[in-house]
């Protein structure tokens, strides 16, 4: 009988966590190359789950990489960070999920850490 309240609490926690707009990855154009990172367009991720009209603002995300970050192309060929060029399209796989829209709405400064960057096209 004691299991039912515990189950209901766990179910509520799972439902609340599942309702967020966190993303594990996003695609965007590399707009700027910085030391240990990139500025990448992330408007689609920023507008994920938004209700109502979506504005035409182009959102940018600061994506950092480290020694653990994997760089590759869509055919899984290994790349070096120097192979990534401004204007390239990339899929960014994050180290941990982030609700980009919430961060932008709160005007929080944030940095995304890339687990993997997949070059889609140059």
Residue, then its C-alpha position, 0 to 999 in steps of 0.5 A: x500500500x505504501x508503494x502507491x504514493x511513492x509511485x504517484x510521486x515518481x510519476x509526477x516527477x517524470x511527467x514534469x521533467x518530460x514537459x520541458x523544452x530541453x534539447x540534446x542537439x540542434x542544427x544551425x549555421x556557424x556564424x563565427x569562429x572563436x577561441x575554443x568555440x563557435x557562434x551558431x544559429x540556434x533559432x529553431x531550438x530557441x523557438x521549440x515548444x513556443x506557443x503562438x506566433x514565432x518572431x523573426x529574430x535570429x538567435x545565436x548560441x555560444x557553443x564551446x568545445x573541449x578535448x573530449x569533443x568529437x568533430x566529424x562529417x555526416x559520413x562519420x569521417x573524423x574531422x579536425x576543428x580547423x576543418x570547420x568553416x564559417x557558413x558551414x551547417x552543423x549538427x551540435x550534440x550537447x553534453x547535457x540537455x538545455x532549455x535554450x528558449x528558457x535561457x533566452x527568455x530569462x536573458x541568462x548568459x549561457x554557454x553550451x558545451x558540445x559533445x560532438x559537432x557534425x559538419x552537414x555541409x560546407 
